[in-house]
Amino acid sequence: MKDYMKEYEIWRKNENLDANLRKELEEIEGNESEIRDRFYDDLSFGTAGLRGILGAGTNRMNKYVVGRATKALGKVILKQGEEFAKMGVAIAYDCRIMSSEFATMCGQILATMGIKAYLFDSLRPTPELSYAVRFYHCAAGINITASHNPKIYNGYKVYWKEGSQIKSDIADQILEEISKIDLLEEDNYLSTSRAEELGLLITINQEVDESFYEKTMSISLREKEVDKNIGIVYTPLNGTGNIPVRTVLKRMGYTNVHVVKEQENPDGTFPTIDYPNPEDHAAFALSEELAFKVGADVLIATDPDCDRLAVEVVHNGKIQALNGNQVGVLIIDYLLTSMNEKNAIPKNGAIVKSIVTGEMGSEIAKSYGVKVFNVLTGFKNICALSNEWDHTEEYTYIFGYEESIGYNIGSYLRDKDGVAATLILAEMAGYYKKLGKTLVDVLNDLYEKYGYYCENTISIVLEGIEGQERIQRMMKEYRKKNAGSIGNSKLAQITDYATSEVTNVITGEKGITDIEKTDAVEFRFEDGCWYTLRPSGTEPKIKLYIYTKSDTKKAAEDKLQEIEKAVLDVLNSIK
């Protein structure tokens, strides 16, 4: 832990400190717990970049923390050689407070370092940033976004030349450079106008938009077999999705799209919800009101940076939410069924999912001869395989997904994509409506065919230093005193991803997993049920993922509740 009071005083005494940040520090004078939280450590730069609460302090998102990260990125790029540096950096931002200011500053810093910056003229969705990196053949990309976090947060994501988020090899280099830079050092950046004059700051406008829209629309599989009048309620949750999602749907001929007016326009204060996460049922409250008014068939929400999507379905007069695993299963079945009818499934076709995503999609994929790969959580890991196959041609990437409502269709960009996912959801719903079915009907048909799968993700939020410490204790202690066998589910295998050790509980035999090391531990039972425990990489929470399978829905649900109670009893006992 840093000497937080000393750091606080260094900031306060800095004559050049930003006036707004100085005011914040004056307001917390004498509040030791607040000072400690802001200064006890540097905001962590991990493989997801930066994400934190806006404000003054070393453990906050502010111009100094963002500036230092950008300088470090610039130095890493320059070390790759002159030709690599000439490729430039694409920069995008979302609707959040300070996003535009941070993005502009990033462009100025890179230009000052002699690195060309391509800066979007207004906010754009995350998938379009990934696309822009590939469109301009950039060396890297920067996206200013905190995704679905509460309004007090902002974030900073770094992408590499393939258009996917950086992995640990690049993140470690950036972190090393960060350690060499004084956080509060004075800088004289090139002005925007001067950087533009020198050809080092280029504004991105409709050129990339149009190409992005065309590529998105190209994923359509059944354009002529779809009821384009299907009733769609859409909310961008005051984020970046409004224009791209509506544009693509309109151009594809969907004529019955209703947008939630209160959540239509970009607004970083998110006035209608506390937590702009479409996984949270509360995010659909206004959508549900509108759905009944207009007689909608399907409700779609994208998160503020439009890289994730959540779905609700009107089924038998009631609204039913689908979770990320269920949507992933529906997309896999739809893609492969449609491709199979056209003999278009590649012989070496592959789907990629995270280790905490359910197995039902894998079973469907295998039935079509498509291989499924498991990787660590995060689309940087999913898309890393797509990047690899670009060179080896060993497999053809079809689809990647996570249980946390992230989906990527095709390989024209390398991140999860709420715009493309919305289009494919609309097409699926319209296709099945023409057959007299809802998405819930289709899901039930798949359960009848492949077995009943049930899942739940539980997040235990623990804020601040004490929260972080308790999360660490939970992970450490649970490894020692896990719940073991639960009810009729006999524990069969434990995989500790922190050590790569796989233990056969029945025989005592040990093996090694080839998945990269991470702080997560997985428990599998003989009956096919399993659960995984891991700390979040982007939020102050520990996450429990539970999956069950049985011959009936009730049996699967009962097993789920049984496992949930047993695991939480142990976790809650760890103080």
C-alpha positions in Angstrom: 0.0 0.0 0.0 1.3 3.5 -0.9 1.6 6.3 1.6 -1.7 7.6 0.6 -1.5 10.8 2.8 1.8 11.7 1.2 0.4 11.1 -2.3 -2.6 13.3 -1.4 -0.4 16.1 -0.3 1.8 15.9 -3.5 -1.4 16.3 -5.6 -2.7 19.2 -3.4 0.6 21.1 -3.6 1.0 20.7 -7.3 0.6 24.2 -8.7 -0.5 23.0 -12.2 -3.2 20.6 -11.0 -6.5 20.7 -12.9 -8.8 23.1 -11.1 -11.7 20.7 -10.9 -9.6 18.0 -9.5 -8.0 20.4 -6.9 -11.5 21.3 -5.8 -12.3 17.6 -5.2 -9.2 17.2 -3.1 -10.1 20.2 -1.0 -13.6 18.9 -0.4 -12.3 15.6 1.1 -9.7 17.2 3.4 -9.7 15.3 6.7 -11.7 12.4 5.3 -9.0 9.7 5.7 -11.0 6.8 4.4 -11.8 8.7 1.2 -8.2 9.8 0.8 -7.0 6.3 1.3 -9.4 4.9 -1.4 -8.2 7.5 -3.9 -4.5 7.3 -3.2 -3.6 3.9 -1.7 -2.6 2.5 -5.1 -2.4 3.3 -8.7 -5.4 2.5 -10.8 -4.5 -0.9 -12.2 -3.6 -1.2 -15.9 -4.5 -4.8 -16.8 -5.2 -6.6 -20.0 -8.6 -4.8 -20.1 -6.7 -1.5 -19.8 -8.1 0.9 -17.2 -11.5 1.1 -15.6 -12.3 3.1 -12.5 -14.3 5.9 -10.8 -13.9 9.4 -12.2 -12.1 11.9 -10.0 -8.9 13.1 -8.4 -6.4 10.5 -7.2 -4.0 7.9 -8.4 -6.7 5.3 -8.0 -9.2 7.2 -10.2 -9.9 7.9 -13.8 -8.6 11.4 -14.7 -6.6 13.2 -17.3 -3.3 12.4 -15.7 -4.0 8.6 -15.4 -5.3 8.5 -19.0 -2.4 10.7 -20.3 0.2 8.5 -18.7 -1.3 5.4 -20.2 -1.4 7.0 -23.6 2.3 8.1 -23.4 3.2 4.5 -22.4 1.3 3.1 -25.3 3.0 5.5 -27.6 6.4 4.5 -26.3 5.6 0.8 -26.9 4.4 1.5 -30.4 7.6 3.5 -31.2 9.7 0.6 -29.9 8.2 -1.6 -32.6 10.0 0.4 -35.3 9.3 3.3 -37.6 7.1 1.4 -40.1 4.9 0.1 -37.3 4.5 3.6 -35.8 3.5 5.0 -39.2 0.4 2.8 -39.1 -1.2 5.1 -36.5 -3.8 4.6 -33.8 -7.6 4.7 -34.1 -9.5 6.4 -31.2 -13.1 6.1 -30.3 -15.2 7.1 -27.3 -18.7 6.5 -25.8 -21.3 8.8 -24.1 -19.8 8.9 -20.7 -18.7 11.9 -18.7 -15.2 13.0 -19.9 -15.1 10.4 -22.7 -14.8 13.0 -25.5 -12.2 15.1 -23.6 -10.1 12.0 -22.8 -10.2 10.8 -26.5 -9.2 14.2 -27.8 -6.3 14.4 -25.3 -5.1 10.9 -26.4 -5.0 12.1 -30.0 -3.0 15.2 -29.0 -0.5 13.1 -27.0 0.1 10.6 -29.8 0.4 13.4 -32.4 3.0 15.1 -30.1 4.9 11.8 -30.1 4.8 11.8 -33.9 2.2 9.0 -34.1 -0.7 9.6 -36.4 -4.1 9.5 -34.6 -7.4 8.7 -36.3 -10.1 10.2 -34.1 -13.8 9.7 -34.6 -15.8 12.9 -34.9 -18.4 11.8 -32.4 -19.2 8.8 -30.2 -19.2 5.4 -31.7 -19.9 1.8 -30.5 -17.0 -0.4 -29.4 -17.2 -2.8 -32.3 -16.7 0.1 -34.8 -13.5 1.0 -33.1 -12.3 -2.6 -33.6 -13.4 -2.3 -37.2 -11.6 1.1 -37.7 -8.3 -0.4 -36.5 -8.6 -3.0 -39.3 -10.0 -0.5 -41.8 -7.0 1.8 -41.5 -4.5 -1.0 -40.9 -3.6 0.8 -37.6 -0.9 -0.3 -35.2 -3.3 0.0 -32.3 -6.6 1.4 -31.1 -7.9 3.3 -28.0 -11.5 3.2 -26.8 -12.6 5.5 -24.0 -15.5 3.6 -22.4 -16.5 2.0 -19.1 -18.9 -0.3 -20.9 -21.9 -1.1 -18.6 -20.4 0.2 -15.3 -22.3 2.9 -13.3 -22.2 6.5 -14.4 -19.4 7.4 -12.0 -17.0 5.2 -14.0 -15.0 5.6 -17.1 -12.4 3.4 -18.8 -9.6 3.0 -21.3 -9.3 0.0 -23.6 -6.3 -0.7 -25.8 -6.5 -2.6 -29.0 -3.6 -4.0 -31.2 -3.1 -4.2 -34.9 -5.6 -7.1 -35.5 -8.4 -5.1 -34.0 -8.7 -7.1 -30.8 -8.0 -6.0 -27.3 -4.4 -6.4 -26.1 -3.3 -9.5 -24.3 -0.7 -9.7 -21.5 2.4 -9.5 -23.7 1.5 -6.0 -24.8 -0.2 -5.0 -21.5 3.0 -5.9 -19.6 5.1 -3.6 -21.9 2.7 -0.7 -21.4 2.7 -1.3 -17.7 6.5 -1.2 -17.7 6.5 2.1 -19.5 3.8 3.5 -17.1 6.2 2.8 -14.2 8.8 5.2 -15.7 6.4 8.2 -16.2 5.7 10.8 -13.5 2.0 10.9 -13.2 1.8 14.7 -12.7 4.6 15.7 -15.1 3.9 18.8 -17.1 3.3 18.5 -20.8 2.8 20.7 -23.8 0.7 18.8 -26.2 0.1 19.8 -29.8 -3.2 21.6 -30.2 -5.9 19.8 -32.2 -5.6 22.4 -35.0 -1.8 22.1 -35.1 -1.9 18.3 -35.1 -4.3 18.4 -38.0 -2.1 20.8 -39.9 0.8 18.4 -39.5 -1.3 15.5 -40.7 -0.9 13.8 -37.4 -4.6 14.0 -36.3 -7.2 12.8 -38.8 -10.9 13.0 -38.1 -12.9 9.9 -38.9 -16.4 10.5 -40.2 -18.9 8.5 -42.4 -16.2 6.7 -44.4 -15.8 4.0 -41.7 -19.5 4.1 -40.8 -20.6 3.0 -44.2 -18.1 0.2 -44.5 -19.0 -1.0 -41.0 -22.7 -1.0 -41.9 -22.1 -2.9 -45.1 -20.1 -5.6 -43.3 -22.7 -5.9 -40.6 -25.5 -6.4 -43.1 -23.5 -9.0 -44.9 -24.0 -11.5 -42.0 -27.7 -11.9 -42.9 -28.5 -15.5 -43.8 -32.2 -15.5 -44.6 -33.1 -12.1 -45.9 -36.0 -13.3 -48.0 -37.5 -15.7 -45.5 -38.1 -13.3 -42.7 -41.1 -11.3 -41.5 -39.6 -7.8 -41.6 -42.7 -6.4 -39.9 -41.8 -8.2 -36.7 -42.4 -5.9 -33.7 -39.1 -4.8 -32.2 -38.6 -2.6 -29.1 -35.0 -1.3 -28.9 -33.2 0.7 -26.3 -29.6 1.9 -26.5 -29.7 2.8 -22.8 -28.6 6.3 -23.6 -25.4 4.9 -25.1 -23.8 4.6 -28.5 -26.1 2.1 -30.2 -28.9 4.3 -31.3 -27.6 5.4 -34.7 -25.8 2.2 -35.9 -28.4 -0.3 -34.7 -31.3 1.7 -36.2 -29.5 2.4 -39.4 -28.7 -1.3 -40.0 -32.2 -2.5 -39.1 -33.8 0.2 -41.4 -31.5 -0.7 -44.3 -32.3 -4.3 -43.9 -36.0 -3.5 -44.2 -37.3 -3.8 -40.6 -40.2 -1.5 -40.5 -41.7 -2.0 -37.1 -38.9 -0.8 -34.8 -39.8 1.2 -31.7 -37.1 3.0 -29.7 -37.5 3.8 -26.0 -37.6 7.6 -26.2 -36.3 8.3 -22.7 -33.2 6.2 -23.4 -32.7 7.1 -27.1 -30.2 9.9 -27.0 -26.6 9.7 -25.6 -26.4 10.8 -22.0 -23.5 9.8 -19.7 -25.7 10.5 -16.6 -28.0 7.6 -17.5 -31.0 9.4 -16.1 -33.5 6.5 -16.2 -31.4 3.8 -14.5 -28.7 3.4 -11.8 -26.8 0.7 -13.5 -26.8 0.8 -17.4 -26.3 -3.0 -17.7 -28.8 -4.8 -19.9 -28.2 -7.9 -17.9 -30.0 -6.1 -15.1 -33.7 -6.7 -15.4 -34.4 -3.1 -14.3 -32.8 -1.9 -17.6 -35.9 -3.2 -19.4 -38.6 -1.5 -17.4 -39.3 1.2 -19.9 -38.9 -1.2 -22.8 -41.6 -3.5 -21.3 -44.0 -0.6 -20.9 -43.5 0.3 -24.6 -43.7 -3.4 -25.7 -47.2 -3.8 -24.5 -48.3 -0.5 -26.0 -47.0 -1.3 -29.5 -47.6 -5.1 -29.5 -43.9 -6.0 -29.8 -42.6 -9.5 -30.4 -39.0 -9.0 -29.1 -37.2 -6.5 -26.9 -33.5 -5.7 -27.4 -31.2 -3.6 -25.3 -27.5 -2.8 -25.9 -25.2 -1.5 -23.3 -23.7 2.0 -23.4 -20.8 1.1 -25.7 -23.0 -1.3 -27.7 -20.7 -4.3 -27.5 -23.2 -6.4 -25.6 -26.9 -7.2 -26.1 -29.7 -8.5 -24.0 -33.1 -9.9 -25.1 -36.6 -10.4 -23.8 -39.3 -12.2 -25.7 -43.1 -11.8 -25.7 -44.3 -15.4 -25.4 -47.9 -16.4 -24.7 -48.8 -12.8 -23.8 -46.0 -12.5 -21.2 -42.5 -11.1 -21.4 -39.7 -13.6 -20.8 -36.0 -12.7 -20.4 -33.3 -14.8 -22.1 -29.9 -15.0 -20.5 -26.6 -14.8 -22.3 -26.2 -18.6 -22.6 -29.7 -19.0 -24.1 -29.1 -16.3 -26.7 -25.8 -17.8 -27.6 -27.4 -21.2 -28.0 -30.2 -19.7 -30.2 -27.6 -17.9 -32.4 -25.4 -21.0 -32.8 -28.4 -23.2 -33.8 -29.7 -20.5 -36.2 -26.3 -19.9 -37.8 -25.4 -23.6 -38.3 -28.9 -24.6 -39.4 -29.0 -21.9 -42.0 -25.4 -22.5 -43.2 -26.0 -26.2 -43.3 -29.1 -25.8 -45.6 -26.8 -23.9 -48.0 -23.9 -26.4 -47.5 -21.9 -23.4 -46.2 -20.5 -24.8 -43.0 -16.7 -24.8 -43.4 -15.1 -28.2 -43.0 -12.8 -26.7 -40.4 -15.5 -24.5 -38.8 -15.0 -23.4 -35.2 -16.8 -21.7 -32.4 -15.0 -20.1 -29.4 -16.4 -19.6 -26.0 -15.1 -18.7 -22.5 -14.5 -21.3 -19.8 -17.5 -19.9 -17.8 -20.0 -20.2 -20.7 -22.4 -23.1 -20.8 -22.0 -26.4 -22.7 -25.3 -26.5 -24.5 -24.0 -24.5 -27.5 -21.1 -26.9 -27.7 -23.4 -29.8 -28.0 -25.3 -28.2 -30.8 -22.1 -27.2 -32.6 -20.7 -30.8 -32.3 -23.9 -32.1 -33.9 -23.0 -30.1 -37.1 -19.3 -31.2 -37.0 -18.1 -27.8 -35.7 -15.3 -27.8 -33.2 -15.7 -25.7 -30.0 -12.7 -24.1 -28.2 -12.7 -22.9 -24.6 -10.6 -19.9 -23.6 -10.2 -17.6 -20.7 -12.9 -15.0 -20.1 -12.7 -11.9 -22.3 -13.1 -11.3 -26.0 -9.4 -10.6 -26.3 -9.0 -14.4 -25.7 -11.8 -15.4 -28.0 -10.6 -13.2 -30.9 -6.9 -14.3 -30.3 -7.8 -17.6 -31.9 -9.4 -15.8 -34.9 -6.2 -13.8 -35.2 -4.1 -17.0 -35.1 -6.3 -18.8 -37.7 -5.8 -15.8 -40.1 -2.2 -17.0 -40.4 -2.4 -20.8 -39.9 -5.8 -21.4 -41.7 -6.2 -24.4 -39.3 -9.8 -23.4 -38.5 -12.4 -21.0 -39.9 -13.9 -18.8 -37.2 -17.7 -18.8 -37.3 -18.9 -17.4 -33.9 -17.6 -16.4 -30.5 -19.6 -15.8 -27.3 -19.7 -15.4 -23.6 -22.4 -15.9 -21.0 -22.1 -12.2 -20.2 -24.2 -11.3 -23.3 -21.3 -10.8 -25.6 -21.4 -12.2 -29.2 -19.2 -11.9 -32.3 -20.4 -13.2 -35.7 -17.8 -13.6 -38.4 -14.3 -12.3 -38.5 -14.5 -8.8 -40.0 -13.9 -7.2 -36.6 -12.4 -8.6 -33.4 -14.5 -7.8 -30.4 -18.0 -8.5 -29.2 -20.6 -6.7 -31.3 -24.0 -5.5 -30.2 -24.9 -4.1 -33.7 -24.4 -7.4 -35.5 -26.0 -9.3 -32.7 -29.1 -7.1 -32.8 -29.4 -7.7 -36.6 -29.1 -11.5 -36.2 -31.6 -11.5 -33.3 -34.1 -9.5 -35.4 -33.6 -11.9 -38.3 -34.0 -14.9 -36.1 -37.2 -13.6 -34.5 -38.6 -12.6 -37.9 -37.8 -16.0 -39.4 -39.3 -18.0 -36.6 -42.4 -15.8 -36.4 -43.0 -16.7 -40.0 -43.0 -20.3 -38.9 -45.4 -19.5 -36.1 -42.8 -19.7 -33.3 -41.3 -17.3 -30.8 -37.6 -17.5 -29.7 -38.8 -19.2 -26.5 -40.6 -21.9 -28.5 -37.3 -22.5 -30.4 -35.3 -22.7 -27.2 -37.8 -25.2 -25.7 -37.5 -27.3 -28.9 -33.7 -27.3 -28.4 -34.1 -28.4 -24.7 -36.2 -31.3 -25.8 -33.5 -32.4 -28.3 -30.4 -31.8 -26.3 -31.5 -31.9 -22.6 -32.5 -29.3 -20.1 -29.8 -26.9 -19.2 -30.1 -24.4 -16.4 -27.6 -21.7 -15.4 -27.2 -18.7 -13.1 -24.4 -16.2 -12.5 -24.2 -14.7 -9.0 -22.1 -11.6 -8.3 -21.0 -10.6 -4.8 -20.1 -7.0 -4.9 -17.4 -5.9 -2.4 -16.2 -2.3 -2.9 -13.0 -0.6 -1.8 -9.8 -2.0 -0.2 -11.6 -4.1 2.3 -13.7 -5.6 -0.5 -10.6 -6.5 -2.6 -9.0 -8.1 0.4 -12.1 -10.2 1.2 -12.4 -11.3 -2.4 -8.8 -12.6 -2.2 -9.6 -14.4 1.0 -12.7 -16.0 -0.5 -10.7 -17.3 -3.5 -7.9 -18.6 -1.2 -10.1 -20.2 1.4 -12.6 -21.7 -0.9 -9.9 -23.6 -2.6 -9.2 -25.2 0.8 -12.7 -25.8 2.0 -15.0 -26.1 -1.0 -18.5 -27.4 -0.8 -17.5 -30.9 -2.1 -20.2 -33.2 -3.3 -23.6 -31.6 -3.2 -26.8 -33.6 -2.8 -26.8 -36.4 -5.4 -24.1 -34.6 -7.4 -20.8 -36.3 -6.7 -17.7 -34.1 -7.1 -15.5 -35.5 -9.9 -13.0 -33.0 -11.0 -11.4 -29.7 -9.8 -9.6 -27.4 -12.2 -7.5 -24.7 -10.7 -6.7 -22.3 -13.5 -4.3 -20.4 -11.2 -2.0 -23.3 -11.1 -3.2 -25.1 -14.3 -3.7 -28.2 -12.1 -6.6 -30.6 -12.9 -7.4 -33.0 -10.1 -9.6 -36.2 -10.5 -11.3 -36.2 -7.2 -12.3 -39.9 -7.5 -8.9 -41.3 -8.4 -6.6 -38.6 -7.0 -4.8 -38.4 -10.4 -3.5 -35.0 -11.4 -3.1 -33.4 -14.8 -2.5 -30.1 -16.5 -4.9 -27.8 -18.5 -3.5 -26.0 -21.5 -5.6 -22.9 -20.9 -3.7 -19.8 -19.7 -3.3 -19.3 -16.0 -5.9 -17.1 -14.3 -7.5 -16.7 -10.8 -10.4 -19.1 -11.3 -11.4 -22.5 -10.0 -13.9 -24.9 -11.6 -15.7 -27.8 -9.9 -17.3 -30.6 -12.1 -19.7 -33.3 -10.9 -20.2 -36.8 -12.3 -23.7 -35.9 -13.5 -22.5 -33.1 -15.9 -23.3 -30.2 -13.5 -20.5 -27.8 -12.7 -19.6 -24.4 -11.3 -16.8 -21.9 -11.4 -15.6 -19.2 -9.0 -13.5 -16.2 -10.1 -13.0 -12.5 -9.3 -14.1 -10.0 -11.9 -11.4 -8.5 -13.9 -13.2 -5.2 -14.4 -15.5 -4.7 -11.4 -15.2 -5.1 -7.6 -17.0 -8.4 -7.3 -16.5 -12.1 -7.1 -18.5 -14.2 -9.5 -20.1 -17.6 -9.2 -21.2 -19.4 -12.4 -23.4 -22.4 -11.9 -24.5 -24.9 -14.7 -26.8 -27.9 -14.4 -28.2 -30.4 -16.8 -31.0 -32.9 -16.4 -33.8 -34.7 -18.3 -36.5 -32.2 -17.0 -36.5 -28.5 -16.4 -37.6 -28.9 -12.8 -34.8 -31.3 -12.0 -32.2 -29.0 -13.6 -33.6 -26.0 -11.6 -33.6 -28.0 -8.3 -30.0 -28.9 -8.8 -29.1 -25.3 -9.5 -30.7 -24.1 -6.3 -29.0 -26.9 -4.3 -25.5 -26.0 -5.6 -26.1 -22.3 -5.2 -27.0 -22.6 -1.5 -24.2 -25.0 -0.7 -21.5 -22.8 -2.4 -22.8 -19.5 -1.0 -23.0 -20.9 2.5 -19.2 -21.6 2.4 -18.4 -18.2 0.7 -20.5 -16.2 3.2 -18.6 -17.9 6.1 -15.3 -16.4 4.8 -15.1 -13.0 6.4 
